[in-house]
């Protein structure tokens, strides 16, 4: 499996932190928090297969556990790092949970930002309405650069993602729309989650924080925020006036929570 990773240059004495993006997204989703995190961590971002700069190879395993193992492998091969802190958003949060359950000795702490996989009844097939953002990005791909300057189009694309959509920077919107429009791994990754959920245990010595925004329309409460599936020792946080991308809505708070979870 071919994954593209990026290491943000910082003090080599800092502990490593791996950031994992969500479905149809890319490493660029974490731009709002990387500079601040790099003051305390060696930040490594990952583009999942068929997302961002990573190619998609037809037939490769795209389920969260397999993706987690691929991340372990690439981080160790490219940087010689065997243990690290991890934070993930949406699908990336689910992948992070699988990594901590699969190889807990290699995960020093886990922060899941609006993670997928916490539902009692997994979907058995795609729900077309849930792919609206993907189809919209594909349809408007030739117009993305100019279209995002039109307030009506930005509202259509981001009002369900963030209650603070009017405050999102042009760069955040452009990066995310471009990533979605070019995500060849979008449906393969989605299909690999069908019929699945996160239902494994994570040892208590791995600090875990799970947080959701109170207006998350992508993974809404209660169906997609089943607390009984989280590790018993999890610190569970709900953030007011926050959507599905907390690192966009409250970047400073996310840096603080990731740092606190890691003990930094």
Buried (B, 14 or more C-beta within 10 A) or exposed (E): BEBBBBBBEBEEEBBBBBBBBBBBBBBBBBBBBBEBBBEBBBBBBBBBBBBBBBBBEEEBEBBBBBBBBBBBEBBBEEBEBEEBBBBBBBBBBBBBBBBBBBBBEBBBBBBBBBBBBBBEEEBEEEEEEEBEBBEBBBEBBEEBEEBBEEEEBBEBBBBBBBBBBEEBEEEBBBBBBBBBBBBBBBBBBBEBBEEBBBBEEBEEEBBBBBBBBEBBEBBEBEEBBBEEBBBEEBBBBEBEEBBBBBBBBBBEBBBEBBBBBBEB
